[in-house]
Amino acid sequence: MLQTNTAAMPTNNAGAAIPQLGLGTWQLRGELCATIVSEALRLGYTHVDTAQGYANEEAVGEGLRTSGVGRERVFVTTKVQPQQMGDGDLQRSVTGSLKKLGIGQIDLLLLHWPNPAIPLADSIRALNEVKRRGLVRHLGLSNFTTWLLDEAWRLTTEPFAAEQIEFHPYIEQGKMVSALRRHGMSIIAYCPIALGRVIGDPVIEAIAAAHNRSAAQVTLRWIVQRGLVAIPRTSKIERLAQNLAVFDFSLTDAEMASMSALTRPGSRLVNEPQWVPEWD
Ligand SMILES: NC(=O)c1ccc[n+]([C@@H]2O[C@H](COP(=O)([O-])OP(=O)(O)OC[C@H]3O[C@@H](n4cnc5c(N)ncnc54)[C@H](OP(=O)(O)O)[C@@H]3O)[C@@H](O)[C@H]2O)c1
């Protein structure tokens, strides 16, 4: 196992200990997905991110089992599809996710996208119920704007531990980050290496060269050093170790600032046409 420190876990008001580096699995399917998950866990990853919409919960479950790593050592996140967010449908979908994953409890369950066709109060009631029934340990959100976030808090009796947002050096998310911090939530950065676009960026490559690291590594370091959680995805076994090895070096304040200065308009990468809210 690699010498890494994924035990660095941001705290949040819900008391969830979320490992700061996780494995993304969007677009990974079948045997490749199972193999990547299994290899990642053997290497020392302790956090895996999936979703009902990725159609890979069974493969993720197979990877969990074949890794030989104890269930208690892995933090598993899945997300409820927007179509399943009605009261009744949500509970049934969570039972389905547990079955596909082959586990007894989900560590973190997120609403994947806001769905204006279903009253948010119904979704939140259903979320609270699956937590009370012990099907999930912690609740969270994904792609909720600051307004929807406040609305979700107003409707819930159980706390939200985290929200997943698109976060990389190019996207401006200051308003969202402040709102999530105000609510005491962990922030999970998706598309942390901007779908690979950080590779070849002159500013990032220069910082990477100064540390004898890759552009992916310094970008992930920039995220975890800011106290966020990053969930990079790779389909290449040989990149798994690289993406995990971001806890044994640090960036200077000047390097952090020059990466933070890379934000530019129009850099949002994930815009699910059917579900996008009016972004902040
Ligand atoms: N909540 C949401 O709505 C939402 C939305 C999007 C994503 N997510 C989650 O966040 C995870 C991460 O986001 P993402 O998958 O969209 O994008 P990402 O992790 O930013 O980028 C993945 C891309 O980067 C490449 N890559 C990975 N490591 C690399 C390295 N060391 N060097 C060079 N290239 C590298 C991968 O190619 P190879 O496969 O060739 O390595 C892949 O094409 C997802 O997998 C998913 O679990 C959530």
The ligand as an SDF file (V2000), in Angstrom:
LIG
                    3D

 48 52  0  0  0  0  0  0  0  0999 V2000
  -22.2790   15.2130   -8.9990 N   0  0  0  0  0  0  0  0  0  0  0  0
  -22.1830   15.3390  -10.3110 C   0  0  0  0  0  0  0  0  0  0  0  0
  -23.0900   15.8300  -11.0040 O   0  0  0  0  0  0  0  0  0  0  0  0
  -20.9280   14.8970  -10.9860 C   0  0  0  0  0  0  0  0  0  0  0  0
  -20.6360   15.3500  -12.2750 C   0  0  0  0  0  0  0  0  0  0  0  0
  -19.4410   14.9420  -12.8700 C   0  0  0  0  0  0  0  0  0  0  0  0
  -18.5800   14.0960  -12.1880 C   0  0  0  0  0  0  0  0  0  0  0  0
  -18.9030   13.6320  -10.9350 N   0  0  0  0  0  0  0  0  0  0  0  0
  -18.0150   12.7060  -10.1980 C   0  0  0  0  0  0  0  0  0  0  0  0
  -16.7180   13.2840  -10.1530 O   0  0  0  0  0  0  0  0  0  0  0  0
  -15.7870   12.3670  -10.7300 C   0  0  0  0  0  0  0  0  0  0  0  0
  -14.6250   13.1100  -11.3690 C   0  0  0  0  0  0  0  0  0  0  0  0
  -15.0500   13.9540  -12.3970 O   0  0  0  0  0  0  0  0  0  0  0  0
  -14.8730   13.5730  -13.9410 P   0  0  0  0  0  0  0  0  0  0  0  0
  -14.7420   12.1200  -14.0720 O   0  0  0  0  0  0  0  0  0  0  0  0
  -15.9650   14.2180  -14.6780 O   0  0  0  0  0  0  0  0  0  0  0  0
  -13.5600   14.3330  -14.3850 O   0  0  0  0  0  0  0  0  0  0  0  0
  -12.0130   14.4360  -13.9100 P   0  0  0  0  0  0  0  0  0  0  0  0
  -11.7260   13.4880  -12.8080 O   0  0  0  0  0  0  0  0  0  0  0  0
  -11.7140   15.8810  -13.7500 O   0  0  0  0  0  0  0  0  0  0  0  0
  -11.2600   13.9960  -15.2350 O   0  0  0  0  0  0  0  0  0  0  0  0
  -11.2680   12.6820  -15.7140 C   0  0  0  0  0  0  0  0  0  0  0  0
  -10.4250   12.6740  -16.9940 C   0  0  0  0  0  0  0  0  0  0  0  0
   -9.0650   12.9840  -16.6650 O   0  0  0  0  0  0  0  0  0  0  0  0
   -8.1880   11.9760  -17.1590 C   0  0  0  0  0  0  0  0  0  0  0  0
   -7.1370   11.7510  -16.1400 N   0  0  0  0  0  0  0  0  0  0  0  0
   -7.3030   11.2440  -14.8970 C   0  0  0  0  0  0  0  0  0  0  0  0
   -6.1430   11.2190  -14.2230 N   0  0  0  0  0  0  0  0  0  0  0  0
   -5.2040   11.7230  -15.0560 C   0  0  0  0  0  0  0  0  0  0  0  0
   -3.8150   11.9380  -14.9400 C   0  0  0  0  0  0  0  0  0  0  0  0
   -3.1510   11.6520  -13.8210 N   0  0  0  0  0  0  0  0  0  0  0  0
   -3.1490   12.4580  -16.0130 N   0  0  0  0  0  0  0  0  0  0  0  0
   -3.8090   12.7620  -17.1600 C   0  0  0  0  0  0  0  0  0  0  0  0
   -5.1430   12.5860  -17.3270 N   0  0  0  0  0  0  0  0  0  0  0  0
   -5.8360   12.0580  -16.2820 C   0  0  0  0  0  0  0  0  0  0  0  0
   -9.0380   10.7510  -17.3620 C   0  0  0  0  0  0  0  0  0  0  0  0
   -8.5720   10.0340  -18.4740 O   0  0  0  0  0  0  0  0  0  0  0  0
   -8.0710    8.4950  -18.3210 P   0  0  0  0  0  0  0  0  0  0  0  0
   -9.2880    7.7120  -17.9850 O   0  0  0  0  0  0  0  0  0  0  0  0
   -7.5190    8.2410  -19.6740 O   0  0  0  0  0  0  0  0  0  0  0  0
   -7.0430    8.5020  -17.2260 O   0  0  0  0  0  0  0  0  0  0  0  0
  -10.4230   11.3400  -17.6760 C   0  0  0  0  0  0  0  0  0  0  0  0
  -10.5550   11.5840  -19.0670 O   0  0  0  0  0  0  0  0  0  0  0  0
  -16.6570   11.5710  -11.7070 C   0  0  0  0  0  0  0  0  0  0  0  0
  -16.0050   10.4120  -12.1790 O   0  0  0  0  0  0  0  0  0  0  0  0
  -17.8680   11.3470  -10.8750 C   0  0  0  0  0  0  0  0  0  0  0  0
  -17.6600   10.3060   -9.9360 O   0  0  0  0  0  0  0  0  0  0  0  0
  -20.0590   14.0530  -10.3190 C   0  0  0  0  0  0  0  0  0  0  0  0
  1  2  1  0
  2  3  2  0
  2  4  1  0
  4  5  1  0
  4 48  2  0
  5  6  2  0
  6  7  1  0
  7  8  2  0
  8  9  1  0
  8 48  1  0
  9 10  1  0
  9 46  1  0
 10 11  1  0
 11 12  1  0
 11 44  1  0
 12 13  1  0
 13 14  1  0
 14 15  2  0
 14 16  1  0
 14 17  1  0
 17 18  1  0
 18 19  2  0
 18 20  1  0
 18 21  1  0
 21 22  1  0
 22 23  1  0
 23 24  1  0
 23 42  1  0
 24 25  1  0
 25 26  1  0
 25 36  1  0
 26 27  1  0
 26 35  1  0
 27 28  2  0
 28 29  1  0
 29 30  1  0
 29 35  2  0
 30 31  1  0
 30 32  2  0
 32 33  1  0
 33 34  2  0
 34 35  1  0
 36 37  1  0
 36 42  1  0
 37 38  1  0
 38 39  2  0
 38 40  1  0
 38 41  1  0
 42 43  1  0
 44 45  1  0
 44 46  1  0
 46 47  1  0
M  CHG  2   8   1  16  -1
M  END
$$$$
